[in-house]
Amino acid sequence: MARLRKKHLQQTFEFKQHGGKRKGAGRPRKGERSSEPHKKRLPDFNARCPIHITTRVVDGFCSLRRKDIYLAVREATIAVFRHDQFRIIYFSLQSNHLHLIVEAETRTALVKGMQAFLISAAKRIKRALRLRTGERRRGPVFRDRYHTRVLKTPREVRHAISYVLNNWRHHDEDRAPFARGWKIDPYSNGTSFGGWKELADSPVLYRAPPTYQWLISWYPKTWLLREGWKKHGPISVYEVPGPTPKPRLKPRVSK
């Protein structure tokens, strides 16, 4: 008599879940502020609309508002100036971040232009710090992601220009000792901006010291940056950026 064949049962296996949407999943935060989320950049990109970009340095990095770092970043603006599909129009350096308003012909031109600018700026900033301190700095200078906002209306563009060029008043940098005698932020390209309210009847721009080196930037090509924003009035040098920009009646100067 033949033996009955043993019946085999399918075993079940439990797999460890390393990914997926769950609490605590993903890359951990670094520092007090997490980097920008990895999502599709600028789904509403339009070559006719300028873009406001904010990029921060890594935690613990020195202030960017130093003359040698300003000159290092200025060299980076020169390095990307030849790329006419990516254009830096307005620019300012704050203590731990940069503000830019740029124009780009394509989304690819924007990404590659920002990549080239940040790499160039990081290399030159490290070189400036080495010359100042004698120590070689390693590691990144800027965070791996930057924040972008497409400016679609004249009012948005007007507020963005004021925010970038007058951002030093937002952070009370205009109270610093170096600010005496300055109506505009020397760590911006406000010296080349022709839309100041106080210069409405003047054929010339604000005069900078003979040794001052201006940031290199493009003249705007988009209608919004060239003419559109003017529908909402000129920008005062004493305007303090914020949710509702307000003019500062008297410049605050340290005693």
C-alpha positions in Angstrom: 0.0 0.0 0.0 1.5 3.3 -1.0 2.1 5.9 1.6 0.1 9.1 1.7 2.1 12.0 0.5 2.7 14.6 3.1 0.7 17.8 2.5 2.8 20.9 2.4 1.3 24.2 3.5 2.4 27.5 2.1 4.2 29.5 4.8 3.7 33.2 5.2 6.5 35.6 5.5 6.5 39.0 7.2 8.6 41.6 5.6 10.0 44.5 7.5 8.7 47.8 6.3 11.5 50.4 5.8 9.6 52.9 3.7 6.1 54.1 3.1 4.1 56.8 4.7 4.3 56.4 8.5 5.2 58.5 11.5 8.9 59.3 11.6 9.6 58.1 8.1 12.0 59.9 5.7 15.2 61.8 6.2 15.6 63.3 9.6 15.7 67.0 10.0 19.1 68.8 10.3 19.2 71.7 12.6 16.4 74.0 13.7 14.9 74.4 10.2 14.4 71.5 7.9 15.3 71.8 4.2 12.7 72.4 1.5 10.7 69.2 0.8 11.7 67.2 -2.3 8.7 67.9 -4.5 8.5 68.8 -8.2 10.0 72.3 -8.4 7.9 75.1 -9.8 4.9 73.2 -11.4 3.5 76.6 -12.3 6.7 77.8 -14.0 6.2 80.5 -16.7 9.0 82.2 -18.5 7.0 85.5 -18.4 6.9 85.4 -14.6 10.0 86.3 -12.4 10.8 84.1 -9.5 11.7 85.0 -5.9 14.3 82.6 -4.5 15.5 82.3 -0.9 18.5 80.1 0.0 20.0 79.6 3.4 23.4 78.7 4.6 24.0 75.7 6.8 23.6 76.1 10.6 26.6 77.6 12.4 28.0 79.3 9.3 29.4 82.8 9.7 27.4 85.9 8.7 27.3 86.6 5.0 27.3 90.4 5.6 31.0 90.7 5.5 33.0 92.6 2.8 35.1 89.6 1.7 32.0 87.3 1.4 30.1 90.0 -0.5 33.0 90.2 -3.0 33.1 86.4 -3.2 29.4 86.3 -4.0 29.8 89.2 -6.5 32.4 87.0 -8.4 29.8 84.3 -8.5 27.2 86.7 -10.1 29.9 87.5 -12.7 30.5 83.8 -13.4 26.8 83.2 -14.3 26.2 86.5 -16.0 27.1 85.0 -19.5 24.1 82.6 -19.2 21.4 84.7 -20.8 18.7 82.1 -20.2 19.1 82.5 -16.4 19.3 86.1 -15.2 19.7 87.5 -11.7 17.8 90.8 -11.5 17.7 91.8 -7.8 19.8 90.4 -5.0 20.6 90.9 -1.3 22.7 89.2 1.3 21.4 88.8 4.8 23.2 87.2 7.8 22.2 83.6 7.1 20.4 83.7 3.8 20.3 85.1 0.3 17.4 86.7 -1.6 17.2 86.7 -5.3 14.7 87.7 -8.0 15.5 86.0 -11.2 14.2 85.4 -14.7 14.6 82.1 -16.6 13.6 81.0 -20.1 12.9 77.4 -19.0 12.6 75.3 -15.8 15.9 73.6 -16.8 17.7 76.9 -17.2 16.5 77.9 -13.7 17.7 74.7 -12.0 21.1 74.7 -13.8 21.6 78.4 -13.3 21.0 78.3 -9.6 23.2 75.2 -9.4 26.0 77.0 -11.1 25.6 80.1 -9.0 25.5 78.3 -5.7 28.5 76.1 -6.5 30.5 79.1 -7.7 29.5 81.2 -4.6 30.3 78.3 -2.2 33.8 77.8 -3.7 34.6 81.6 -3.5 33.2 82.0 0.0 35.4 79.1 1.2 38.4 80.7 -0.4 37.6 84.1 1.2 37.3 82.4 4.6 40.6 80.6 4.1 42.3 83.9 3.3 40.8 85.6 6.4 41.3 82.8 9.0 44.0 80.6 7.5 41.8 77.6 7.9 40.3 75.4 5.2 36.6 74.9 5.6 35.0 71.7 4.4 31.5 70.7 3.9 28.5 72.5 2.3 27.9 76.2 2.5 24.3 76.3 1.4 21.5 74.0 2.2 20.6 71.3 -0.3 17.2 72.9 -1.2 16.1 76.5 -1.8 12.7 78.1 -1.7 11.1 79.4 -4.9 8.0 81.5 -5.5 6.6 82.4 -8.9 5.5 86.1 -9.1 2.4 86.3 -11.2 0.9 89.7 -10.6 2.3 93.3 -10.6 1.4 93.6 -6.9 3.4 90.4 -6.0 6.4 91.6 -8.0 6.3 95.1 -6.3 6.2 93.5 -2.8 9.0 91.1 -3.8 11.3 93.8 -5.0 10.7 95.8 -1.8 11.2 92.7 0.3 14.6 91.8 -1.4 16.1 95.3 -1.5 14.8 96.5 1.8 15.2 93.3 3.7 18.0 94.7 5.8 15.3 96.9 7.5 13.2 93.9 8.1 16.1 92.4 10.1 17.1 95.8 11.7 20.5 95.7 9.9 19.9 99.4 9.1 20.7 100.1 12.8 24.2 98.6 12.5 27.1 101.1 12.8 28.2 100.5 9.2 24.8 101.7 8.0 25.5 105.4 8.9 25.2 107.4 5.7 23.5 104.5 3.8 20.0 104.9 2.6 20.1 101.6 0.8 21.5 98.2 1.7 25.2 98.1 0.6 24.9 94.3 0.6 22.3 94.4 -2.2 22.1 95.8 -5.7 19.7 98.5 -4.6 22.3 101.0 -5.9 21.4 100.1 -9.4 17.6 100.2 -8.9 15.9 103.0 -10.6 12.5 102.7 -9.0 13.1 104.4 -5.6 10.4 106.8 -4.6 12.9 109.4 -3.3 14.5 109.5 -6.7 11.3 110.0 -8.7 12.4 113.4 -10.0 16.1 112.7 -10.1 18.0 111.7 -13.3 20.7 109.9 -11.3 20.9 107.0 -8.9 22.1 107.1 -5.3 25.8 107.8 -5.2 28.0 105.0 -3.6 31.6 105.5 -2.3 34.3 105.4 -5.0 35.6 102.1 -3.7 32.2 100.4 -3.7 31.8 97.5 -6.1 28.3 97.0 -7.4 26.8 93.5 -7.8 26.5 92.3 -11.3 22.9 91.8 -12.5 20.8 91.9 -15.6 18.4 94.6 -16.7 14.9 93.0 -16.4 13.3 91.6 -19.6 9.9 90.4 -18.4 7.1 93.0 -18.5 6.3 92.4 -14.8 9.8 93.3 -13.6 10.3 96.0 -16.2 7.0 97.9 -16.1 4.2 95.9 -14.5 5.1 96.5 -10.8 5.0 100.2 -11.2 1.2 100.1 -11.3 1.3 99.9 -7.5 3.6 102.9 -6.9 7.3 103.4 -6.4 9.2 101.8 -3.5 10.5 104.0 -0.6 14.0 103.4 0.7 12.5 103.5 4.2 9.9 100.9 3.5 10.0 98.0 6.0 9.1 94.7 4.3 6.6 92.4 5.9 3.0 91.2 5.4 1.9 94.8 5.1 4.9 97.0 4.1 5.0 100.2 6.0 7.2 103.3 5.4 9.6 104.2 8.2 9.3 107.9 8.6 12.8 108.5 9.9 15.8 106.2 9.3 17.0 104.6 12.5 20.7 105.0 13.1 22.8 103.7 16.0 24.2 106.2 18.3 
